[in-house]
Amino acid sequence: MTKNEIAISVQGLKKSYMNIPVLTGVDFEVKTGSIFALLGANGAGKTTIVKILSTLLKQDSGHATVNGFDVSAKPGNVRESISLTGQFTAVDEILTGRENLIMMASLRHLSHPQKVAEDLLKRFSLTEAADRSAATYSGGMRRRLDIAMSLVGKPQVIFLDEPTTGLDPEGRIEVWKIVKELADNGTTVFLTTQYLEEAEQLADTIAILHEGKIIVNGTLGALKKLFPPAKVEYIEKQPTLEEIFLSIVGKKEEI
């Protein structure tokens, strides 16, 4: 791949807390405009990687670039070209959805912040709820607003750290749709998740972080080839609980 085709490059990343190693030599690359899913158990170091790549934390050793900028040498350039959405929504619940977006556009020194807010409200199906306090929003709506705020200024790379934690199945599917649209529009998405089906649904590339290293990294198809063929048994397929739930409640109406 050429330099322009790589949005994130990581080599030999190491990080310890209180002399306890968390990352022991992490290596991977993320293609521009793709969805990269990082899987791992609680405490595996997923959030540590996100914090290092978003310049919130310094690595002990190793090298990382985002959008061609070294995260240690040029943190300002990195911050200007990325956005980060954490595990918990960061919206101001006292403000309305519109006011949250206008505030973010103003903080990024964009011209016409009202227009920016209006466009994002429409894109994320929040126009009808735009002038309600964010405290009245459902979990899915609050997460949509949170991601909309992350897109103010059109960042080239967006980090989503377990974005569907705590959401019901409908809310999760709403977020999945948004993530796919981001990638379709050319945004590089770096996603951490504990939900295997989330990575299956979304990711172009999946990496598994275990004991401080990336132990597997590839497409879903490539990962499936690592396992022996399943024994073929002819049984009636049973629906999953999620399929049953969604068939009963139907598609959620836009609020």
TIGUMI-320659 format. One line per 2 residues: number of its first residue (from 1); for each residue x, y, z of N, C-alpha, C, O. Coordinates in steps of 0.1 Angstrom, whole numbers, padded with zeros to 4 digits. Atoms other than C-alpha are relative to their C-alpha. Layout:
% TIGUMI-320659
NUM) X:Y:Z:X:Y:Z:X:Y:Z:X:Y:Z | ...;
This chain:
% TIGUMI-320659
1) 0008:-0012:0000:0000:0000:0000:0009:0012:0000:0019:0013:0006 | -0007:-0013:0000:0011:0036:-0007:-0003:0007:0013:-0012:0003:0020;
3) 0001:-0008:-0012:0015:0061:0021:-0014:0006:0001:-0020:0006:0012 | 0013:-0006:0000:-0018:0078:0011:-0011:-0010:0003:-0022:-0006:0007;
5) 0010:0010:-0002:-0037:0045:0014:0000:-0005:0015:-0009:-0013:0018 | -0001:0005:-0014:-0027:0040:0051:-0004:0012:0009:0003:0022:0009;
7) 0004:-0010:-0009:-0046:0061:0076:0007:-0001:0014:0010:0010:0020 | -0006:0002:-0014:-0031:0046:0108:0011:-0011:-0002:0009:-0021:-0008;
9) -0011:0009:0000:0003:0029:0111:0006:-0001:0014:0009:0009:0020 | -0005:0002:-0014:0015:0013:0144:0011:-0011:-0001:0009:-0021:-0007;
11) -0010:0009:-0001:0048:-0004:0150:0007:-0001:0014:0011:0009:0019 | -0007:0002:-0013:0062:-0019:0182:-0005:0008:0012:0003:0012:0021;
13) 0006:-0008:-0011:0038:0000:0205:0001:-0007:0013:-0004:-0018:0015 | -0001:0006:-0014:0045:-0006:0242:-0005:0010:0010:-0002:0022:0009;
15) 0004:-0009:-0011:0029:0008:0273:-0002:-0008:0013:-0008:-0019:0013 | 0002:0007:-0013:0030:-0002:0310:-0006:0010:0010:-0004:0022:0009;
17) 0006:-0008:-0011:0011:0011:0341:0006:-0006:0013:0004:-0018:0015 | -0005:0005:-0013:0029:0009:0374:0008:-0013:-0002:0007:-0022:0006;
19) -0009:0011:0004:0055:-0015:0358:-0008:-0013:-0004:-0002:-0023:-0005 | 0008:0012:0005:0026:-0038:0347:-0002:0002:-0015:-0009:0012:-0019;
21) 0002:-0002:0014:0028:-0042:0309:-0014:-0002:-0005:-0020:-0012:-0002 | 0013:0001:0006:-0004:-0036:0290:0002:-0003:-0015:-0005:-0012:-0021;
23) -0003:0002:0014:0009:-0033:0254:0015:-0004:0000:0024:0002:0005 | -0013:0005:0000:0040:-0054:0247:0007:-0001:-0014:0016:-0008:-0016;
25) -0006:0000:0014:0047:-0047:0210:-0011:-0002:-0010:-0013:-0012:-0016 | 0012:0001:0009:0016:-0039:0189:0003:0006:-0013:0009:0016:-0015;
27) -0002:-0004:0014:0018:-0037:0151:-0013:-0002:-0008:-0019:-0012:-0007 | 0011:0001:0010:-0010:-0030:0126:0000:0012:-0009:0006:0023:-0006;
29) 0003:-0011:0008:-0021:-0008:0098:-0015:0001:-0003:-0021:-0010:-0004 | 0014:-0002:0003:-0055:0007:0089:-0001:0007:-0013:0005:0018:-0015;
31) 0001:-0006:0013:-0064:0014:0053:-0010:0012:0001:-0019:0012:0008 | 0009:-0011:0001:-0079:0048:0045:-0014:-0003:-0005:-0015:-0011:-0015;
33) 0014:0002:0005:-0117:0048:0042:-0005:-0014:0004:-0016:-0018:0000 | 0005:0013:-0004:-0120:0014:0059:-0005:0000:0014:-0003:0010:0021;
35) 0004:0002:-0014:-0136:0001:0091:0009:-0011:0006:0009:-0022:0002 | -0009:0009:-0007:-0110:-0015:0114:-0006:-0003:0014:-0008:0006:0022;
37) 0005:0004:-0013:-0123:-0034:0144:0011:-0007:0009:0017:-0016:0005 | -0009:0006:-0009:-0101:-0041:0174:-0008:-0007:0011:-0015:-0001:0019;
39) 0007:0008:-0010:-0114:-0069:0196:0010:-0004:0011:0022:-0004:0010 | -0008:0004:-0012:-0102:-0079:0231:-0009:0000:0012:-0019:0007:0013;
41) 0007:0000:-0013:-0114:-0087:0266:0002:0013:0007:0010:0021:0004 | -0002:-0012:-0009:-0118:-0061:0293:0014:0000:0005:0019:-0010:0010;
43) -0013:-0001:-0005:-0084:-0049:0303:0011:-0004:-0010:0023:-0004:-0006 | -0010:0005:0010:-0067:-0061:0271:0009:0011:-0005:0020:0009:-0010;
45) -0008:-0011:0005:-0055:-0026:0262:-0006:0007:-0011:0001:0016:-0018 | 0007:-0007:0012:-0080:-0015:0235:-0001:0015:0002:0003:0023:-0007;
47) 0001:-0015:-0002:-0087:0019:0251:0014:0006:0001:0015:0018:-0002 | -0013:-0006:-0001:-0050:0024:0258:0005:0003:-0014:0011:0014:-0016;
49) -0004:-0003:0014:-0043:0021:0221:-0007:0012:-0006:-0001:0020:-0012 | 0008:-0011:0005:-0071:0045:0213:0005:0013:0006:0007:0023:-0001;
51) -0005:-0012:-0006:-0058:0070:0238:0014:0004:-0005:0017:0016:-0007 | -0013:-0004:0005:-0022:0068:0224:-0002:0006:-0014:0004:0016:-0018;
53) 0002:-0005:0014:-0035:0072:0188:-0007:0013:-0001:-0005:0021:-0011 | 0007:-0012:-0001:-0057:0101:0198:0008:0011:0008:0003:0022:0011;
55) -0010:-0009:-0007:-0027:0118:0216:-0004:0003:0015:0001:0013:0020 | 0003:-0002:-0014:-0043:0115:0251:0009:-0007:0009:0009:-0004:0021;
57) -0009:0008:-0008:-0016:0092:0263:0013:-0002:-0008:0012:-0005:-0020 | -0013:0003:0007:0021:0087:0254:0004:-0014:0002:0004:-0020:0013;
59) -0005:0014:-0001:0035:0053:0246:0014:0000:0007:0021:0011:0007 | -0014:0001:-0006:0066:0041:0264:0010:-0002:-0011:0021:0004:-0010;
61) -0009:0002:0011:0082:0030:0231:-0009:-0004:-0012:-0021:-0007:-0011 | 0008:0003:0012:0072:0023:0195:-0003:0012:-0008:0000:0023:-0004;
63) 0002:-0011:0009:0060:0044:0167:-0014:-0001:-0006:-0019:-0012:-0009 | 0014:0000:0005:0025:0054:0155:-0002:0013:-0008:0001:0024:-0003;
65) 0004:-0012:0008:0012:0078:0128:-0015:-0001:-0003:-0020:-0012:-0005 | 0014:-0001:0004:-0023:0089:0121:-0001:0011:-0011:0003:0023:-0008;
67) 0001:-0009:0011:-0031:0106:0088:0014:0005:-0004:0015:0017:-0009 | -0014:-0004:0004:0007:0107:0082:0007:0008:0010:0019:0011:0008;
69) -0006:-0008:-0010:0014:0126:0114:0004:-0009:0012:-0004:-0017:0016 | -0005:0008:-0011:0035:0111:0142:-0007:0005:0013:-0008:0017:0015;
71) 0008:-0004:-0012:0014:0110:0174:0008:0007:0011:0002:0014:0019 | -0009:-0006:-0011:0043:0120:0196:0006:0013:-0005:0006:0023:0003;
73) -0007:-0012:0005:0060:0146:0174:-0009:0011:-0005:-0006:0022:-0004 | 0010:-0010:0006:0029:0163:0158:-0014:-0003:0005:-0023:-0005:-0002;
75) 0013:0002:-0005:0000:0158:0182:-0011:0009:-0004:-0022:0006:-0006 | 0009:-0010:0004:-0016:0190:0172:-0006:-0003:-0014:-0018:-0002:-0016;
77) 0004:0004:0014:-0018:0179:0135:-0010:-0012:0001:-0019:-0013:-0006 | 0009:0012:-0001:-0033:0145:0146:-0013:0005:0005:-0024:0000:0000;
79) 0013:-0004:-0006:-0060:0162:0168:-0008:0007:-0010:-0021:0006:-0010 | 0008:-0007:0010:-0070:0184:0139:-0007:-0009:-0010:-0017:-0005:-0016;
81) 0005:0008:0010:-0077:0155:0117:-0008:-0012:0005:-0012:-0021:-0003 | 0007:0012:-0006:-0094:0130:0141:-0012:0005:0008:-0014:0017:0011;
83) 0010:-0002:-0010:-0124:0127:0163:-0001:-0013:0009:0002:-0024:0004 | 0001:0011:-0009:-0130:0105:0193:-0013:-0001:0007:-0018:0009:0013;
85) 0012:0003:-0007:-0162:0090:0207:0003:-0011:0010:0006:-0022:0006 | -0004:0010:-0010:-0157:0072:0240:-0012:-0009:0003:-0022:-0009:-0004;
87) 0010:0010:-0004:-0177:0044:0257:-0013:0007:0005:-0023:0001:0004 | 0011:-0006:-0005:-0200:0069:0273:-0002:0013:-0007:0007:0021:-0010;
89) 0003:-0013:0008:-0218:0098:0255:0005:0012:0008:0004:0013:0020 | -0005:-0012:-0006:-0203:0132:0261:-0008:0012:-0004:-0003:0023:-0004;
91) 0009:-0011:0003:-0233:0153:0252:-0003:0008:0013:-0004:0002:0024 | 0005:-0008:-0012:-0244:0182:0275:-0015:-0002:0000:-0022:0003:-0008;
93) 0014:0004:-0001:-0278:0170:0287:-0009:0012:0003:-0021:0012:0001 | 0008:-0012:-0003:-0289:0205:0297:-0003:0007:-0013:-0014:0013:-0015;
95) 0002:-0006:0013:-0285:0218:0261:-0008:-0008:-0008:-0010:-0020:-0006 | 0008:0008:0010:-0307:0208:0232:0010:-0006:-0009:0022:-0004:-0009;
97) -0008:0006:0010:-0294:0187:0204:0007:0010:-0009:0018:0009:-0012 | -0005:-0010:0009:-0290:0217:0182:0011:0008:0007:0021:0011:0001;
99) -0010:-0008:-0007:-0272:0237:0209:0013:-0008:0002:0024:-0002:0002 | -0013:0008:-0002:-0247:0208:0215:0008:0001:-0013:0020:0003:-0012;
101) -0008:0000:0013:-0238:0208:0178:0005:0014:-0003:0016:0015:-0009 | -0005:-0014:0003:-0236:0246:0175:0012:0003:0009:0022:0009:0005;
103) -0011:-0002:-0009:-0213:0246:0206:0013:-0006:-0006:0023:-0001:-0006 | -0012:0007:0005:-0190:0220:0190:0005:0007:-0013:0017:0008:-0014;
105) -0005:-0007:0012:-0189:0239:0157:0007:0013:0003:0017:0017:-0003 | -0007:-0013:-0005:-0180:0271:0175:0013:-0003:0006:0023:0005:0004;
107) -0012:0004:-0005:-0153:0253:0194:0011:-0003:-0010:0023:-0001:-0008 | -0009:0004:0011:-0138:0241:0161:0002:0012:-0009:0008:0011:-0019;
109) -0001:-0013:0007:-0140:0278:0149:-0005:-0002:-0015:0002:0004:-0024 | 0006:0002:0013:-0162:0268:0119:-0009:0012:-0003:-0015:0017:0006;
111) 0009:-0011:0004:-0180:0295:0100:-0014:-0006:-0001:-0016:-0018:-0005 | 0014:0004:0001:-0219:0292:0100:-0003:-0012:0009:-0007:-0023:0003;
113) 0003:0011:-0008:-0222:0269:0130:-0014:-0005:0000:-0017:-0017:0002 | 0014:0004:0000:-0260:0269:0128:-0003:-0009:-0012:-0010:-0018:-0012;
115) 0002:0008:0012:-0258:0255:0092:0006:-0013:0002:0001:-0024:-0002 | -0006:0012:-0002:-0234:0229:0103:-0009:-0009:0009:-0010:-0021:0006;
117) 0009:0007:-0009:-0258:0219:0131:-0012:-0005:-0007:-0016:-0017:-0005 | 0012:0004:0008:-0288:0218:0108:0003:-0012:-0009:-0005:-0021:-0010;
119) -0004:0011:0009:-0270:0195:0083:0002:-0013:0008:-0003:-0023:0003 | -0003:0012:-0008:-0259:0171:0110:-0013:-0006:0006:-0015:-0018:0007;
121) 0012:0004:-0005:-0293:0170:0126:-0009:-0007:-0010:-0015:-0018:-0007 | 0008:0007:0011:-0309:0161:0093:0007:-0014:-0003:0000:-0024:-0005;
123) -0007:0012:0004:-0282:0135:0085:-0002:-0011:0010:-0003:-0023:0007 | 0001:0011:-0011:-0287:0117:0119:-0014:-0001:0005:-0017:-0006:0015;
125) 0014:0001:-0003:-0325:0120:0119:-0004:0005:0013:-0011:-0001:0021 | 0002:-0006:-0013:-0326:0143:0149:-0007:0013:-0002:-0009:0021:0008;
127) 0005:-0013:0002:-0343:0173:0133:-0013:0003:0009:-0014:0013:0015 | 0013:-0002:-0008:-0377:0168:0151:0003:0001:0015:-0004:0008:0022;
129) -0004:-0001:-0014:-0359:0164:0184:0010:0011:0003:0016:0012:0014 | -0012:-0009:0000:-0334:0192:0177:-0001:0010:0012:0009:0014:0018;
131) 0002:-0010:-0010:-0349:0217:0202:-0004:-0005:0014:-0009:0002:0022 | 0002:0006:-0013:-0354:0193:0230:0013:-0002:0008:0023:-0004:0002;
133) -0012:0003:-0008:-0330:0189:0259:0005:-0014:-0003:-0003:-0023:-0004 | -0006:0013:0002:-0306:0161:0253:-0003:-0010:0011:-0002:-0023:0009;
135) 0003:0008:-0011:-0316:0147:0287:-0013:-0008:-0003:-0015:-0019:0003 | 0013:0007:0003:-0350:0136:0271:0003:-0010:-0011:-0007:-0017:-0014;
137) -0002:0009:0012:-0333:0116:0243:0002:-0014:0005:0006:-0017:0017 | -0002:0014:-0003:-0333:0078:0243:0015:-0003:-0001:0023:0006:-0006;
139) -0015:0003:0001:-0299:0060:0245:0005:0000:-0014:0016:0005:-0017 | -0004:0000:0014:-0298:0055:0208:0001:0014:-0006:0010:0017:-0014;
141) 0000:-0013:0004:-0307:0091:0201:0012:0008:0005:0019:0016:-0002 | -0011:-0007:-0007:-0281:0103:0226:0014:-0004:-0007:0023:0004:-0009;
143) -0012:0005:0006:-0254:0081:0209:0001:0006:-0014:0012:0010:-0019 | -0001:-0006:0014:-0264:0094:0174:0004:0015:0001:0012:0019:-0007;
145) -0004:-0014:-0002:-0260:0130:0187:0015:0000:0004:0022:0009:-0001 | -0014:0000:-0004:-0227:0121:0203:0009:-0002:-0013:0020:0004:-0014;
147) -0008:0002:0012:-0214:0107:0169:-0001:0012:-0009:0009:0016:-0016 | 0001:-0012:0008:-0228:0137:0151:0009:0011:0004:0016:0018:-0004;
149) -0009:-0010:-0005:-0208:0160:0174:0014:-0003:-0004:0022:0005:-0006 | -0014:0005:0004:-0177:0139:0166:0003:0004:-0015:0015:0005:-0018;
151) -0002:-0002:0014:-0182:0146:0129:0001:0015:-0004:0003:0019:-0015 | -0002:-0014:0003:-0182:0184:0132:0014:0003:-0004:0024:0000:0002;
153) -0013:-0003:0005:-0154:0196:0111:0005:-0010:-0010:0016:-0009:-0015 | -0004:0010:0010:-0153:0165:0089:0013:-0007:0003:0022:-0006:-0006;
155) -0013:0007:-0003:-0125:0145:0106:0003:-0011:-0010:-0007:-0018:-0014 | -0003:0011:0009:-0106:0121:0084:0000:-0014:0006:-0003:-0024:0000;
157) 0000:0013:-0008:-0104:0094:0111:-0009:0002:0012:-0007:0012:0019 | 0009:0000:-0012:-0130:0087:0138:0003:-0012:0008:0002:-0023:0003;
159) -0002:0011:-0009:-0122:0066:0168:-0013:-0002:0008:-0018:0007:0014 | 0013:0004:-0007:-0153:0048:0183:0004:-0011:0010:0006:-0022:0006;
161) -0004:0009:-0010:-0144:0032:0216:-0012:-0007:0006:-0019:-0001:0015 | 0012:0007:-0005:-0171:0006:0223:-0013:0008:-0001:-0019:0011:0009;
163) 0011:-0010:0001:-0198:0029:0209:-0014:-0006:0003:-0023:0002:0005 | 0014:0005:-0002:-0228:0005:0214:-0002:-0006:0014:-0012:-0012:0017;
165) 0001:0004:-0014:-0221:-0003:0251:-0013:0005:0006:-0015:0017:0007 | 0012:-0004:-0007:-0254:-0002:0270:-0012:0002:-0009:-0023:0006:-0003;
167) 0011:-0003:0009:-0276:0002:0239:-0008:-0013:-0002:-0003:-0024:-0001 | 0009:0012:0003:-0306:-0021:0232:0003:-0004:-0015:0010:0003:-0022;
169) -0002:0005:0014:-0306:-0041:0199:-0003:0010:-0011:0004:0012:-0020 | 0004:-0010:0010:-0324:-0014:0180:0010:0012:0000:0014:0016:-0011;
171) -0009:-0011:-0001:-0300:0013:0192:0014:-0004:-0006:0020:0004:-0013 | -0013:0005:0005:-0270:-0009:0183:-0001:0000:-0016:0009:0004:-0022;
173) 0002:0000:0015:-0284:-0013:0147:0001:0014:-0006:0006:0016:-0017 | -0001:-0014:0005:-0288:0024:0144:0014:0005:-0001:0018:0011:-0011;
175) -0014:-0004:0000:-0252:0030:0153:0008:-0008:-0011:0016:-0002:-0018 | -0006:0008:0011:-0241:0002:0129:-0002:0007:-0014:0007:0008:-0022;
177) 0003:-0007:0012:-0259:0020:0101:0008:0013:-0002:0013:0015:-0013 | -0008:-0013:0001:-0241:0053:0109:0014:-0003:-0003:0020:0004:-0011;
179) -0014:0003:0002:-0207:0036:0110:0002:-0004:-0015:0012:0000:-0021 | -0001:0004:0014:-0213:0020:0076:0000:0012:-0010:0007:0013:-0019;
181) 0002:-0012:0009:-0224:0054:0061:0013:0008:0001:0017:0014:-0009 | -0013:-0007:-0001:-0192:0070:0075:0011:-0005:-0009:0017:0002:-0016;
183) -0010:0006:0008:-0170:0046:0058:-0003:0001:-0015:0006:0004:-0023 | 0004:-0002:0014:-0190:0048:0026:0003:0014:-0005:0005:0016:-0017;
185) -0003:-0014:0004:-0183:0086:0026:0015:0003:0001:0019:0014:0000 | -0014:-0002:0001:-0146:0080:0029:0007:0002:0014:0019:0004:0014;
187) -0006:-0002:-0013:-0141:0084:0067:0006:-0014:0004:0000:-0024:0002 | -0006:0012:-0006:-0117:0059:0083:-0005:-0002:0014:-0005:0007:0022;
189) 0006:0002:-0013:-0133:0043:0113:0008:-0011:0007:0010:-0022:0003 | -0007:0009:-0009:-0113:0027:0141:-0010:-0003:0012:-0013:0005:0020;
191) 0010:0004:-0009:-0137:0007:0162:0005:-0010:0010:0011:-0020:0006 | -0003:0010:-0010:-0131:-0011:0195:-0014:-0006:0005:-0023:0001:0007;
193) 0013:0006:-0004:-0158:-0036:0206:0003:-0013:0007:0013:-0020:0005 | 0000:0014:-0006:-0164:-0067:0228:-0010:-0009:-0007:-0011:-0021:-0005;
195) 0010:0007:0006:-0193:-0077:0206:0005:-0006:-0014:0008:0001:-0023 | -0005:0006:0012:-0182:-0102:0180:-0008:0002:-0012:-0004:0004:-0023;
197) 0009:-0002:0011:-0213:-0098:0159:0001:0014:-0006:-0001:0016:-0018 | -0002:-0014:0005:-0206:-0061:0157:0012:0001:-0010:0011:0007:-0020;
199) -0011:0000:0009:-0172:-0067:0142:-0003:-0007:-0013:0001:-0003:-0024 | 0004:0008:0012:-0187:-0093:0118:-0008:0009:-0009:-0006:0008:-0021;
201) 0009:-0008:0008:-0214:-0068:0106:0008:0012:-0007:0004:0015:-0018 | -0005:-0013:0004:-0191:-0038:0102:0014:0000:-0006:0016:0007:-0016;
203) -0014:-0002:0003:-0154:-0044:0098:0005:-0006:-0013:0001:-0016:-0017 | -0007:0005:0012:-0133:-0047:0067:0012:-0008:0005:0015:-0018:-0002;
205) -0011:0007:-0006:-0104:-0058:0089:-0002:-0001:0015:-0007:0008:0021 | 0002:0003:-0014:-0105:-0074:0123:0013:-0004:0006:0021:-0012:0001;
207) -0012:0003:-0007:-0076:-0075:0148:-0004:-0004:0014:-0013:0001:0020 | 0003:0005:-0013:-0076:-0094:0181:0012:0003:0009:0023:-0001:0006;
209) -0010:-0003:-0009:-0056:-0080:0210:0000:-0009:0012:-0011:-0010:0019 | 0000:0009:-0011:-0045:-0105:0236:0014:0000:0006:0024:-0002:-0001;
211) -0012:0000:-0008:-0018:-0104:0263:0010:0010:-0006:0022:0007:-0008 | -0009:-0011:0004:-0004:-0071:0249:0004:0000:-0014:0011:0009:-0018;
213) -0004:0001:0014:-0001:-0081:0213:-0012:-0002:-0009:-0022:-0008:-0005 | 0009:0004:0010:-0021:-0084:0181:0003:-0014:-0004:0013:-0016:-0010;
215) -0003:0014:0003:-0024:-0121:0177:-0006:-0005:-0013:-0002:-0014:-0019 | 0006:0003:0013:-0047:-0121:0146:-0004:0013:-0006:-0008:0022:0001;
217) 0003:-0012:0007:-0052:-0095:0120:-0004:-0003:-0015:0005:-0007:-0022 | 0004:0003:0014:-0072:-0099:0087:-0014:0002:-0002:-0022:0007:0007;
219) 0014:-0001:0003:-0105:-0099:0070:-0008:-0012:0007:-0001:-0021:0012 | 0008:0011:-0006:-0134:-0120:0084:0002:-0013:-0007:0004:-0024:-0001;
221) -0002:0013:0007:-0129:-0145:0056:0013:-0006:0003:0014:-0018:0004 | -0013:0005:-0003:-0092:-0148:0063:0000:-0006:0014:0006:-0017:0017;
223) 0000:0005:-0014:-0099:-0153:0101:-0008:-0013:0000:-0004:-0022:0008 | 0008:0012:0000:-0125:-0180:0093:0009:-0012:-0004:0007:-0023:0000;
225) -0009:0011:0006:-0098:-0200:0074:0010:-0005:0011:0016:-0016:0009 | -0010:0004:-0010:-0077:-0202:0106:-0006:-0012:0008:0001:-0018:0016;
227) 0007:0010:-0008:-0103:-0226:0121:-0003:-0012:-0009:-0005:-0010:-0021 | 0003:0012:0008:-0109:-0262:0110:-0014:0000:-0005:-0023:0007:0002;
229) 0014:0000:0005:-0140:-0268:0089:-0010:-0006:0011:-0007:-0016:0017 | 0010:0004:-0010:-0171:-0272:0110:-0007:-0013:-0005:-0008:-0016:-0017;
231) 0007:0012:0003:-0188:-0306:0111:-0014:0003:-0006:-0022:0010:0001 | 0013:-0003:0006:-0218:-0305:0088:-0011:-0009:0006:-0010:-0021:0006;
233) 0012:0007:-0006:-0251:-0314:0105:-0012:0007:-0006:-0013:0019:-0006 | 0012:-0005:0006:-0285:-0310:0089:-0011:0001:0011:-0018:-0008:0015;
235) 0010:-0002:-0010:-0306:-0294:0116:-0008:0013:-0004:-0003:0021:-0012 | 0008:-0012:0002:-0333:-0267:0116:0006:0011:0007:0009:0011:0019;
237) -0006:-0012:-0006:-0318:-0233:0121:-0010:0007:0009:-0021:0010:0006 | 0008:-0007:-0010:-0331:-0216:0152:0003:0015:0000:0015:0018:-0001;
239) -0003:-0015:0001:-0335:-0178:0152:0007:0004:0013:0005:-0002:0024 | -0006:-0006:-0012:-0314:-0158:0176:-0010:0008:0008:-0020:0012:0003;
241) 0009:-0008:-0008:-0329:-0139:0204:-0001:0014:-0006:-0012:0020:-0005 | 0001:-0014:0006:-0320:-0106:0186:-0009:-0001:-0012:-0017:0009:-0014;
243) 0009:0001:0011:-0338:-0118:0155:-0014:-0001:0004:-0023:0006:-0002 | 0014:0001:-0005:-0369:-0127:0175:-0004:0014:0005:-0016:0018:0002;
245) 0003:-0014:-0005:-0368:-0093:0193:-0004:0009:-0011:-0014:0016:-0010 | 0002:-0010:0011:-0365:-0073:0161:-0012:-0004:-0008:-0019:0005:-0013;
247) 0011:0003:0008:-0392:-0093:0143:-0013:0003:0008:-0023:0006:0001 | 0011:-0004:-0008:-0416:-0086:0172:-0003:0015:0000:-0014:0019:-0002;
249) 0002:-0015:-0002:-0410:-0049:0177:0000:0007:-0013:-0005:0018:-0014 | 0000:-0007:0013:-0404:-0041:0140:0010:0011:0000:0017:0013:0010;
251) -0010:-0010:0001:-0383:-0013:0128:-0005:0012:0008:-0016:0017:0008 | 0004:-0012:-0009:-0382:0016:0153:-0003:0012:-0008:0005:0015:-0018;
253) 0004:-0012:0007:-0399:0047:0141:0010:0011:0004:0014:0012:0015 | -0009:-0011:-0003:-0377:0078:0139:-0008:0010:0009:-0019:0013:0007;
255) 0007:-0009:-0010:-0384:0101:0168:0004:0014:-0003:0000:0023:0004;
